[in-house]
C-alpha cells in the first residue's frame, strides 16, 4: 500500500455519505460530453509507465523546467515515458521514500513538471495541510495516477485513484490546492465519482480484474484531477486491461459524492 492506511487516499467512503447536491446535473453533463457511456480505461499509448527503484539504481536530480519541486530520486536506467504526448512516468522509490511523477519527461533527468509525495506520509499536498515536502500536480500524488499491478493483488482495489474528464470547471475542492482553470466544464477538480452503493457489481457480469476495479470505485471512488477527451482511468503500462472493461456500468450507475468530502 502507498501512503498510510488511514490516509485520505486509503479510506473507503461510507455508504451513508450523501450525494452532492448537483450530482444528477453532473452525471447528465458527463453523459452528454462522453463518446462512450462508461468510464474507459487507458489505451496502451496513455497507460502509465511505473518503475520501482532499487538501491543499485542511479540517484538523479530533476529540476523541472515548469512546475513542481526539485527532487533527487533513484531512476532505473531503462525508465522511459508513455508514448502519449503527456510523456509521463511514475517512479516508486522506497529507498528514498518518494513517489515521483514526471510530466513531459526527457530521460534521464529532464522534465517540465514534477510531483513528489513521501510514500510513508498521508499523501496530502503540504499546502493542503499535508507533510512538508509533499508537492505537485495541484494536489494529486503520482502514485494515485493509475491502476497498478499491486492494486490488483487483493480482492478489489483499496485506494482512491485519479481520473480525467473532458473539461473541468474553474474551481476545486480538497485535496486539490489548485485547478487548471476554465476548461469548458461544470465539474471541479477534487470531486469524487463513485458507483452507487446499491449497484451489485457482480450481478452486472464483472469478474476478475474488472470486478476488482469496479468494486474499488464503488467503495473508494475516483477523483477528478485532469482533463482528457473521454472520462478515463489510467492503468499501469503492461497491465493490458481492456479499455471497455467497465462497459457493463453506464453513467446512470454512478453518483458524485458531496464536494470536499474527507474522512
URGIRA-V675433 format. One record per backbone hydrogen bond with DSSP energy under -0.5 kcal/mol. NH is the residue of the N-H (numbers start at 1). CO is the residue of the C=O. If there is no record, write none. Layout:
nh:NH co:CO
nh:NH co:CO
This chain:
nh:3 co:119
nh:4 co:121
nh:7 co:4
nh:9 co:122
nh:11 co:8
nh:12 co:10
nh:13 co:219
nh:14 co:12
nh:17 co:14
nh:20 co:256
nh:23 co:20
nh:26 co:22
nh:27 co:23
nh:28 co:24
nh:29 co:25
nh:30 co:26
nh:31 co:27
nh:32 co:28
nh:33 co:29
nh:33 co:30
nh:34 co:31
nh:40 co:38
nh:40 co:231
nh:41 co:243
nh:42 co:233
nh:46 co:43
nh:47 co:43
nh:47 co:44
nh:48 co:235
nh:51 co:90
nh:53 co:51
nh:53 co:92
nh:57 co:54
nh:60 co:58
nh:60 co:73
nh:62 co:71
nh:63 co:61
nh:63 co:109
nh:64 co:62
nh:65 co:111
nh:66 co:112
nh:67 co:112
nh:71 co:62
nh:73 co:60
nh:73 co:71
nh:75 co:58
nh:75 co:73
nh:79 co:76
nh:82 co:88
nh:84 co:45
nh:87 co:84
nh:89 co:102
nh:90 co:49
nh:91 co:100
nh:92 co:51
nh:93 co:91
nh:93 co:98
nh:94 co:92
nh:96 co:93
nh:97 co:93
nh:98 co:93
nh:99 co:117
nh:100 co:91
nh:100 co:98
nh:101 co:99
nh:101 co:115
nh:102 co:89
nh:103 co:113
nh:104 co:86
nh:105 co:87
nh:106 co:110
nh:107 co:105
nh:109 co:106
nh:110 co:106
nh:112 co:103
nh:112 co:104
nh:113 co:103
nh:114 co:67
nh:115 co:101
nh:116 co:135
nh:117 co:99
nh:119 co:97
nh:121 co:118
nh:126 co:134
nh:128 co:125
nh:129 co:126
nh:130 co:125
nh:134 co:131
nh:135 co:116
nh:135 co:133
nh:139 co:136
nh:140 co:137
nh:141 co:139
nh:144 co:141
nh:145 co:142
nh:147 co:234
nh:148 co:146
nh:151 co:148
nh:152 co:148
nh:152 co:149
nh:153 co:150
nh:154 co:151
nh:157 co:212
nh:160 co:9
nh:161 co:159
nh:161 co:221
nh:162 co:144
nh:163 co:223
nh:164 co:232
nh:165 co:226
nh:167 co:165
nh:169 co:187
nh:171 co:169
nh:173 co:189
nh:176 co:173
nh:177 co:138
nh:178 co:138
nh:183 co:168
nh:183 co:181
nh:185 co:168
nh:188 co:186
nh:189 co:171
nh:190 co:224
nh:191 co:188
nh:193 co:222
nh:194 co:255
nh:196 co:253
nh:199 co:196
nh:201 co:199
nh:204 co:200
nh:204 co:201
nh:205 co:202
nh:206 co:201
nh:210 co:207
nh:211 co:207
nh:212 co:208
nh:213 co:209
nh:214 co:210
nh:215 co:211
nh:216 co:212
nh:217 co:213
nh:218 co:214
nh:219 co:215
nh:220 co:216
nh:221 co:216
nh:221 co:217
nh:222 co:193
nh:223 co:161
nh:224 co:191
nh:225 co:163
nh:226 co:163
nh:228 co:165
nh:232 co:164
nh:233 co:40
nh:234 co:162
nh:234 co:232
nh:236 co:147
nh:237 co:48
nh:239 co:236
nh:245 co:242
nh:247 co:244
nh:249 co:246
nh:250 co:248
nh:253 co:250
nh:254 co:251
nh:255 co:194
nh:257 co:192
nh:258 co:18
nh:261 co:258
